Amino acid sequence: MSAKIATNLKKELHKFIIVKFVKENYIVWPRDMKIANKLVSLYPEFGFWKFLNCKYQLNCMSALLSKKFLRALNKKYSLWKELFYLKEKEASVFSEDELPQVENLKFKKPKKLIDFC
């Protein structure tokens, strides 16, 4: 991935975080981008930020840097990581040798409406 694409993705993540947590009329882009940059350095995965549910929007992003919010974000991040890696682990349960072969599968005939009567 080129550096230009990576920076564009990072900026999009910053914008996503700001729009998600700050009320529209209270956004101050330079200040909020700086705070979003700090948060992204702590929690860089986009999936984590999509995972978070916010009950209400804030007047300022600086509230997210308080000890209370950082503790809550830490808990949510560890929970998200457990869920994310659990899904990834479940997806890779079977090795290629253990997967059923398509030739050996028998398909049932679809049931018709007459069969139910």
RABELBEL-V540118 format. One record per helix or strand of 3 or more residues. SS is the DSSP state (alpha for helix, beta for strand). FROM is the first residue (numbers start at 1). LEN is the number of residues. If there is no record, write none. Layout:
BEGIN
ss/from/len
SS/FROM/LEN
SS/FROM/LEN
END
This chain:
BEGIN
ss/from/len
alpha/3/19
alpha/24/3
alpha/29/14
alpha/46/6
alpha/61/5
alpha/67/25
alpha/113/4
END
